């Protein structure tokens, strides 16, 4: 029963954010990458980014912007994250802006045990920082 409820919740969330991505702007409001480097220190215990980045407790965040959820090779994602990716969830700037506010509420069943970044500017700055590692 619980798994069915989580799936239904996840499907509703993915649908809502897919609609947001399709109808809203494709990027978050401007952030400051230098400030984002400071914010990223909160993420560093679990995530890595940069040319020598490796999966840790969380996946590498290189290329996160516009990447389908749950798709880094060799990382053991939660079922919730894999299911979100299977349903088409892509980490656009706007989706990340919402996810980073409260990951557990955004994606019930995620393994990311982080309370989130309540300050919207911190989230924007973090996204600006991550964008540096998402350019193709």
Backbone as a printed PyTorch tensor [residue, N CA C, xyz], in Angstrom:
tensor([[[  0.8280,  -1.1910,   0.0000],
         [  0.0000,   0.0000,   0.0000],
         [  0.8710,   1.2530,   0.0000]],

        [[  1.8850,   1.2850,   0.8770],
         [  2.7560,   2.4540,   0.9670],
         [  3.4660,   2.7140,  -0.3640]],

        [[  3.9500,   1.6480,  -1.0180],
         [  4.6450,   1.7990,  -2.2830],
         [  3.7070,   2.3720,  -3.3480]],

        [[  2.4690,   1.9540,  -3.3390],
         [  1.4850,   2.4600,  -4.2930],
         [  1.2330,   3.9460,  -4.0440]],

        [[  1.1550,   4.3590,  -2.7730],
         [  0.9500,   5.7630,  -2.4140],
         [  2.1430,   6.5980,  -2.8470]],

        [[  3.3600,   6.1040,  -2.6140],
         [  4.5720,   6.8150,  -3.0150],
         [  4.5900,   6.9830,  -4.5290]],

        [[  4.2510,   5.9350,  -5.2720],
         [  4.2220,   6.0150,  -6.7340],
         [  3.2080,   7.0460,  -7.2090]],

        [[  2.0270,   7.0600,  -6.6080],
         [  0.9940,   8.0180,  -7.0020],
         [  1.4510,   9.4370,  -6.7180]],

        [[  2.0610,   9.6370,  -5.5580],
         [  2.5890,  10.9500,  -5.1800],
         [  3.6660,  11.3780,  -6.1760]],

        [[  4.5650,  10.4810,  -6.4720],
         [  5.6640,  10.7660,  -7.3840],
         [  5.1310,  11.1070,  -8.7720]],

        [[  4.1570,  10.3730,  -9.2350],
         [  3.5790,  10.6360, -10.5570],
         [  2.9660,  12.0350, -10.6100]],

        [[  2.2790,  12.4270,  -9.5550],
         [  1.6770,  13.7620,  -9.5060],
         [  2.7460,  14.8450,  -9.5040]],

        [[  3.8030,  14.6340,  -8.7490],
         [  4.8900,  15.6060,  -8.6760],
         [  5.5750,  15.7390, -10.0280]],

        [[  5.8980,  14.6140, -10.6340],
         [  6.5650,  14.6400, -11.9360],
         [  5.6920,  15.3540, -12.9550]],

        [[  4.4080,  15.0570, -12.9750],
         [  3.5010,  15.7050, -13.9240],
         [  3.4640,  17.2050, -13.7210]],

        [[  3.3880,  17.6240, -12.4590],
         [  3.3400,  19.0580, -12.1640],
         [  4.6110,  19.7610, -12.6120]],

        [[  5.7470,  19.1580, -12.3660],
         [  6.9950,  19.8100, -12.7200],
         [  7.3250,  19.6770, -14.1910]],

        [[  6.8280,  18.6570, -14.8510],
         [  6.9810,  18.5700, -16.3010],
         [  6.1860,  19.7140, -16.9280]],

        [[  5.0050,  19.9670, -16.4030],
         [  4.1940,  21.0750, -16.9080],
         [  4.8920,  22.4080, -16.6470]],

        [[  5.4920,  22.5570, -15.4900],
         [  6.2240,  23.7790, -15.1680],
         [  7.3520,  23.9860, -16.1650]],

        [[  8.1020,  22.9270, -16.4270],
         [  9.2160,  23.0300, -17.3640],
         [  8.7540,  23.3550, -18.7670]],

        [[  7.6020,  22.8330, -19.1450],
         [  7.1080,  23.0490, -20.4940],
         [  6.5050,  24.4350, -20.6660]],

        [[  5.8830,  24.9730, -19.6250],
         [  5.1840,  26.2400, -19.7800],
         [  5.9230,  27.4140, -19.1650]],

        [[  6.8290,  27.1590, -18.2440],
         [  7.5320,  28.2470, -17.5840],
         [  8.8860,  28.4810, -18.2050]],

        [[  9.6180,  29.4410, -17.6430],
         [ 10.9610,  29.6840, -18.1480],
         [ 11.8280,  28.4590, -17.9210]],

        [[ 12.8640,  28.3060, -18.7270],
         [ 13.6960,  27.1180, -18.6300],
         [ 14.8630,  27.2910, -17.6760]],

        [[ 14.9910,  28.4460, -17.0470],
         [ 16.0930,  28.6270, -16.1180],
         [ 15.6170,  29.3710, -14.8800]],

        [[ 16.3090,  29.1240, -13.7890],
         [ 16.0040,  29.8170, -12.5460],
         [ 16.4660,  31.2650, -12.6850]],

        [[ 15.9990,  32.0950, -11.7990],
         [ 16.4650,  33.4820, -11.7820],
         [ 17.9680,  33.4910, -11.5790]],

        [[ 18.5890,  34.5700, -11.9670],
         [ 20.0430,  34.6540, -11.9100],
         [ 20.5960,  34.3650, -10.5260]],

        [[ 21.6450,  33.5810, -10.5240],
         [ 22.3670,  33.2680,  -9.3050],
         [ 23.8240,  33.6560,  -9.4900]],

        [[ 24.5700,  33.6300,  -8.4090],
         [ 25.9740,  33.9890,  -8.3950],
         [ 26.7950,  32.7180,  -8.1690]],

        [[ 27.5700,  32.3200,  -9.1640],
         [ 28.3270,  31.0730,  -9.0760],
         [ 29.3620,  31.1060,  -7.9560]],

        [[ 29.9610,  32.2610,  -7.7020],
         [ 30.9440,  32.3490,  -6.6150],
         [ 30.2770,  32.0980,  -5.2630]],

        [[ 29.1130,  32.6760,  -5.0640],
         [ 28.3590,  32.4210,  -3.8360],
         [ 27.9080,  30.9650,  -3.7950]],

        [[ 27.5640,  30.4310,  -4.9620],
         [ 27.1430,  29.0370,  -5.0510],
         [ 28.2330,  28.0650,  -4.6380]],

        [[ 29.4950,  28.4280,  -4.8820],
         [ 30.6100,  27.5840,  -4.4450],
         [ 30.6140,  27.4600,  -2.9230]],

        [[ 30.2570,  28.5320,  -2.2490],
         [ 30.1520,  28.5010,  -0.7820],
         [ 28.9770,  27.6310,  -0.3500]],

        [[ 27.8400,  27.7790,  -1.0140],
         [ 26.6560,  26.9780,  -0.6940],
         [ 26.9530,  25.4980,  -0.9220]],

        [[ 27.7210,  25.1920,  -1.9770],
         [ 28.0230,  23.7990,  -2.3070],
         [ 28.7820,  23.0860,  -1.1880]],

        [[ 29.4200,  23.8190,  -0.3140],
         [ 30.1280,  23.1920,   0.8130],
         [ 29.1810,  22.3450,   1.6530]],

        [[ 27.8860,  22.6980,   1.6600],
         [ 26.8830,  21.9130,   2.3800],
         [ 26.6070,  20.5910,   1.6690]],

        [[ 26.9180,  20.5210,   0.3980],
         [ 26.6270,  19.3480,  -0.4300],
         [ 27.8260,  18.4140,  -0.5420]],

        [[ 29.0020,  18.9520,  -0.3060],
         [ 30.2660,  18.2710,  -0.5850],
         [ 30.4430,  16.9470,   0.1630]],

        [[ 29.8210,  16.7960,   1.3130],
         [ 29.9550,  15.5370,   2.0620],
         [ 29.3970,  14.3570,   1.2650]],

        [[ 28.3880,  14.6160,   0.4450],
         [ 27.7260,  13.5380,  -0.2940],
         [ 27.9270,  13.6060,  -1.8030]],

        [[ 28.2060,  14.7830,  -2.3400],
         [ 28.2980,  14.9760,  -3.7910],
         [ 29.6490,  15.5490,  -4.1790]],

        [[ 30.0490,  15.2490,  -5.4000],
         [ 31.2930,  15.7530,  -5.9540],
         [ 30.9900,  16.4180,  -7.2860]],

        [[ 31.8320,  17.3660,  -7.6710],
         [ 31.6810,  18.0610,  -8.9400],
         [ 33.0690,  18.4810,  -9.4080]],

        [[ 33.2420,  18.5610, -10.7070],
         [ 34.5250,  18.9820, -11.2490],
         [ 35.1810,  17.8900, -12.0650]],

        [[ 36.3500,  18.1960, -12.6300],
         [ 37.0010,  17.2610, -13.5520],
         [ 37.3810,  15.9110, -12.9410]],

        [[ 37.6230,  15.8650, -11.6490],
         [ 38.0080,  14.5920, -11.0070],
         [ 36.8770,  14.0210, -10.1430]],

        [[ 35.6630,  14.4970, -10.3580],
         [ 34.5240,  14.1010,  -9.5300],
         [ 34.2460,  12.6060,  -9.6180]],

        [[ 33.8280,  12.0560,  -8.4810],
         [ 33.4510,  10.6400,  -8.3880],
         [ 32.1380,  10.5360,  -7.6120]],

        [[ 31.4040,   9.4560,  -7.8610],
         [ 30.2130,   9.1870,  -7.0700],
         [ 30.6320,   8.9710,  -5.6230]],

        [[ 29.8550,   9.5140,  -4.7060],
         [ 30.0780,   9.3210,  -3.2760],
         [ 28.7900,   8.7180,  -2.7270]],

        [[ 28.3350,   9.1970,  -1.5890],
         [ 27.0270,   8.7930,  -1.0640],
         [ 25.9440,   9.2240,  -2.0490]],

        [[ 26.1670,  10.3620,  -2.6890],
         [ 25.2930,  10.8650,  -3.7450],
         [ 26.0310,  10.8390,  -5.0740]],

        [[ 25.3120,  10.9810,  -6.1770],
         [ 25.9600,  10.9220,  -7.4940],
         [ 26.7660,  12.1780,  -7.8050]],

        [[ 27.6770,  12.0550,  -8.7630],
         [ 28.4130,  13.1790,  -9.3070],
         [ 27.4000,  14.1840,  -9.8510]],

        [[ 27.6740,  15.4680,  -9.6700],
         [ 26.7440,  16.4860, -10.1480],
         [ 27.2010,  17.1790, -11.4250]],

        [[ 28.2740,  16.7080, -12.0330],
         [ 28.6620,  17.2330, -13.3470],
         [ 27.5190,  16.9450, -14.3180]],

        [[ 27.1570,  17.9340, -15.1030],
         [ 26.1210,  17.7320, -16.1100],
         [ 24.7170,  17.5900, -15.5560]],

        [[ 24.4790,  18.0050, -14.3120],
         [ 23.1490,  17.8400, -13.6990],
         [ 22.0730,  18.6640, -14.4220]],

        [[ 22.4260,  19.8600, -14.8860],
         [ 21.4270,  20.7240, -15.5210],
         [ 20.9480,  20.0720, -16.8180]],

        [[ 19.6500,  19.8620, -16.9030],
         [ 18.9670,  19.2620, -18.0490],
         [ 19.2620,  17.7720, -18.2290]],

        [[ 19.7140,  17.1080, -17.1640],
         [ 19.9290,  15.6600, -17.2050],
         [ 18.6810,  14.9590, -16.6610]],

        [[ 18.3510,  13.8350, -17.2440],
         [ 17.2240,  13.0320, -16.7650],
         [ 17.5740,  12.4860, -15.3810]],

        [[ 16.6240,  12.4970, -14.4770],
         [ 16.8210,  11.9930, -13.1150],
         [ 17.2030,  10.5210, -13.1400]],

        [[ 18.1180,  10.1440, -12.2270],
         [ 18.4620,   8.7440, -12.0200],
         [ 19.2820,   8.0990, -13.1180]],

        [[ 20.1540,   8.8620, -13.7890],
         [ 20.8230,   8.2990, -14.9630],
         [ 22.3530,   8.3050, -14.9250]],

        [[ 22.9800,   8.6060, -13.8050],
         [ 24.4500,   8.5350, -13.7560],
         [ 24.8590,   7.0700, -13.6900]],

        [[ 25.6790,   6.6650, -14.6230],
         [ 26.1730,   5.2880, -14.7090],
         [ 26.9070,   4.9070, -13.4220]],

        [[ 26.5750,   3.7540, -12.8790],
         [ 27.3000,   3.2300, -11.7250],
         [ 26.8310,   3.7390, -10.3810]],

        [[ 25.7860,   4.5670, -10.3380],
         [ 25.2840,   5.0400,  -9.0480],
         [ 23.9980,   4.3010,  -8.7000]],

        [[ 23.8660,   3.8980,  -7.4380],
         [ 22.6900,   3.1460,  -6.9700],
         [ 21.6090,   4.1210,  -6.4920]],

        [[ 20.7860,   4.5730,  -7.4110],
         [ 19.7120,   5.5180,  -7.0940],
         [ 18.5740,   4.8430,  -6.3400]],

        [[ 17.7940,   5.6490,  -5.6360],
         [ 16.5700,   5.1600,  -5.0030],
         [ 15.5730,   4.7960,  -6.1010]],

        [[ 14.6380,   3.9440,  -5.7560],
         [ 13.5710,   3.5980,  -6.6980],
         [ 12.7940,   4.8470,  -7.0970]],

        [[ 12.5960,   5.7630,  -6.1550],
         [ 11.8550,   6.9980,  -6.4420],
         [ 12.5670,   7.8160,  -7.5130]],

        [[ 13.8850,   7.9370,  -7.4060],
         [ 14.6500,   8.7250,  -8.3630],
         [ 14.6440,   8.0560,  -9.7410]],

        [[ 14.8450,   6.7480,  -9.7590],
         [ 14.8260,   6.0280, -11.0340],
         [ 13.4420,   6.1250, -11.6840]],

        [[ 12.3940,   5.9990, -10.8780],
         [ 11.0340,   6.0860, -11.4140],
         [ 10.7570,   7.4830, -11.9730]],

        [[ 11.2420,   8.5090, -11.2850],
         [ 11.0540,   9.8850, -11.7600],
         [ 11.7200,  10.0590, -13.1240]],

        [[ 12.9350,   9.5590, -13.2600],
         [ 13.6190,   9.6330, -14.5470],
         [ 12.8810,   8.8450, -15.6180]],

        [[ 12.3660,   7.6880, -15.2360],
         [ 11.6020,   6.8640, -16.1720],
         [ 10.3370,   7.5510, -16.6580]],

        [[  9.7990,   8.4270, -15.8230],
         [  8.5970,   9.1700, -16.1980],
         [  8.9480,  10.4970, -16.8850]],

        [[ 10.2670,  10.7340, -17.0730],
         [ 10.6700,  11.9150, -17.8360],
         [ 11.1290,  13.1100, -17.0310]],

        [[ 11.3050,  12.9700, -15.7110],
         [ 11.7600,  14.1120, -14.9240],
         [ 13.1830,  14.4900, -15.3220]],

        [[ 13.3770,  15.7340, -15.6720],
         [ 14.6760,  16.2770, -16.0580],
         [ 15.0240,  17.3820, -15.0710]],

        [[ 16.2810,  17.4270, -14.6570],
         [ 16.7350,  18.4300, -13.6900],
         [ 16.9810,  19.7700, -14.3790]],

        [[ 15.9070,  20.4100, -14.7870],
         [ 16.0120,  21.7710, -15.3210],
         [ 16.3420,  22.6930, -14.1480]],

        [[ 16.7210,  23.9120, -14.4520],
         [ 17.0260,  24.8610, -13.3850],
         [ 15.8200,  25.0750, -12.4740]],

        [[ 14.6260,  25.1980, -13.0580],
         [ 13.4300,  25.4280, -12.2450],
         [ 13.0620,  24.2160, -11.3990]],

        [[ 13.2420,  23.0250, -11.9380],
         [ 12.9600,  21.8130, -11.1540],
         [ 13.9560,  21.7090, -10.0010]],

        [[ 15.2400,  21.9630, -10.2750],
         [ 16.2400,  21.9500,  -9.2020],
         [ 15.9360,  23.0060,  -8.1410]],

        [[ 15.4740,  24.1690,  -8.5770],
         [ 15.1450,  25.2420,  -7.6300],
         [ 14.1040,  24.7540,  -6.6280]],

        [[ 13.1150,  24.0330,  -7.0970],
         [ 12.0720,  23.5030,  -6.2230],
         [ 12.5690,  22.2980,  -5.4160]],

        [[ 13.2580,  21.3820,  -6.0700],
         [ 13.7740,  20.1730,  -5.4060],
         [ 14.7000,  20.5330,  -4.2450]],

        [[ 15.5990,  21.4510,  -4.4780],
         [ 16.5950,  21.7990,  -3.4600],
         [ 15.9850,  22.4910,  -2.2370]],

        [[ 14.7680,  22.9790,  -2.3780],
         [ 14.0860,  23.5850,  -1.2330],
         [ 13.7590,  22.5290,  -0.1790]],

        [[ 13.3220,  21.3450,  -0.6290],
         [ 12.9590,  20.2660,   0.2840],
         [ 12.9280,  18.9530,  -0.5000]],

        [[ 14.1020,  18.3260,  -0.6730],
         [ 14.1750,  17.1200,  -1.5090],
         [ 13.2170,  16.0050,  -1.1030]],

        [[ 13.0340,  15.7990,   0.1780],
         [ 12.1910,  14.6980,   0.6450],
         [ 10.7200,  14.9510,   0.3180]],

        [[ 10.2820,  16.1970,   0.4410],
         [  8.8970,  16.5250,   0.0920],
         [  8.6950,  16.4660,  -1.4250]],

        [[  9.7000,  16.9030,  -2.1710],
         [  9.6030,  16.9020,  -3.6330],
         [  9.5510,  15.4830,  -4.1830]],

        [[ 10.4030,  14.6110,  -3.6310],
         [ 10.5080,  13.2460,  -4.1460],
         [ 10.4360,  12.2490,  -2.9940]],

        [[  9.2290,  11.9260,  -2.5390],
         [  9.1040,  10.9380,  -1.4660],
         [  9.7940,   9.6330,  -1.8490]],

        [[ 10.5960,   9.1100,  -0.9370],
         [ 11.3210,   7.8770,  -1.2000],
         [ 12.7520,   8.1050,  -1.6480]],

        [[ 13.1550,   9.3750,  -1.8170],
         [ 14.5340,   9.6500,  -2.1980],
         [ 15.4820,   9.2340,  -1.0820]],

        [[ 16.7120,   8.8980,  -1.4510],
         [ 17.7220,   8.5760,  -0.4450],
         [ 18.4290,   9.8400,   0.0350]],

        [[ 18.1440,  10.9740,  -0.5850],
         [ 18.8170,  12.2210,  -0.2200],
         [ 18.2350,  12.7420,   1.0890]],

        [[ 18.9580,  12.4610,   2.1670],
         [ 18.5170,  12.8560,   3.5070],
         [ 19.0760,  14.2320,   3.8360]],

        [[ 18.5720,  15.2410,   3.1510],
         [ 19.0220,  16.6180,   3.3210],
         [ 17.7760,  17.4640,   3.5000]],

        [[ 17.7770,  18.3160,   4.5040],
         [ 16.5940,  19.1210,   4.8130],
         [ 16.2720,  20.1280,   3.7220]],

        [[ 17.2490,  20.4890,   2.9290],
         [ 17.0220,  21.4290,   1.8460],
         [ 17.5870,  22.7980,   2.1460]],

        [[ 17.5380,  23.6430,   1.1330],
         [ 18.0010,  25.0280,   1.2400],
         [ 16.7650,  25.9230,   1.1970]],

        [[ 16.4210,  26.4940,   2.3250],
         [ 15.1950,  27.2890,   2.4030],
         [ 15.3320,  28.6350,   1.7020]],

        [[ 16.5420,  29.2000,   1.6970],
         [ 16.7640,  30.5080,   1.0850],
         [ 16.8200,  30.3780,  -0.4360]],

        [[ 15.9110,  31.0520,  -1.1230],
         [ 15.8240,  30.9340,  -2.5770],
         [ 17.1070,  31.4260,  -3.2480]],

        [[ 17.7480,  32.4540,  -2.6970],
         [ 18.9820,  32.9380,  -3.3280],
         [ 20.1080,  31.9210,  -3.1910]],

        [[ 20.1640,  31.2130,  -2.0690],
         [ 21.1550,  30.1340,  -1.9290],
         [ 20.9440,  29.0820,  -3.0090]],

        [[ 19.6830,  28.7390,  -3.2700],
         [ 19.3900,  27.7420,  -4.2980],
         [ 19.7730,  28.2610,  -5.6800]],

        [[ 19.4610,  29.5050,  -5.9580],
         [ 19.8330,  30.0970,  -7.2530],
         [ 21.3480,  30.1230,  -7.4240]],

        [[ 22.0480,  30.5070,  -6.3530],
         [ 23.5140,  30.5640,  -6.4150],
         [ 24.1030,  29.1690,  -6.6300]],

        [[ 23.5680,  28.1830,  -5.9370],
         [ 24.0470,  26.8050,  -6.0970],
         [ 23.8350,  26.3280,  -7.5310]],

        [[ 22.6820,  26.6200,  -8.0890],
         [ 22.3970,  26.2260,  -9.4670],
         [ 23.3670,  26.9190, -10.4280]],

        [[ 23.6490,  28.1980, -10.1960],
         [ 24.6220,  28.9180, -11.0360],
         [ 25.9960,  28.2510, -10.9450]],

        [[ 26.3770,  27.8180,  -9.7600],
         [ 27.6510,  27.1200,  -9.5750],
         [ 27.6570,  25.7900, -10.3340]],

        [[ 26.5890,  25.0220, -10.2010],
         [ 26.5110,  23.7200, -10.8700],
         [ 26.4730,  23.8580, -12.3950]],

        [[ 25.9290,  24.9630, -12.8750],
         [ 25.8650,  25.2070, -14.3370],
         [ 27.2610,  25.2180, -14.9390]],

        [[ 28.2440,  25.6600, -14.1820],
         [ 29.6190,  25.7000, -14.6900],
         [ 30.1080,  24.3080, -15.0740]],

        [[ 29.5440,  23.2880, -14.4370],
         [ 29.9510,  21.8960, -14.6640],
         [ 28.9280,  21.1520, -15.5160]],

        [[ 28.0030,  21.8960, -16.1000],
         [ 26.9580,  21.2780, -16.9010],
         [ 27.0380,  21.6950, -18.3600]],

        [[ 28.0180,  22.4990, -18.6990],
         [ 28.1630,  22.9350, -20.0860],
         [ 28.7020,  21.7870, -20.9160]],

        [[ 28.1900,  21.6890, -22.1030],
         [ 28.5980,  20.5840, -22.9880],
         [ 29.7230,  21.0060, -23.8810]]])
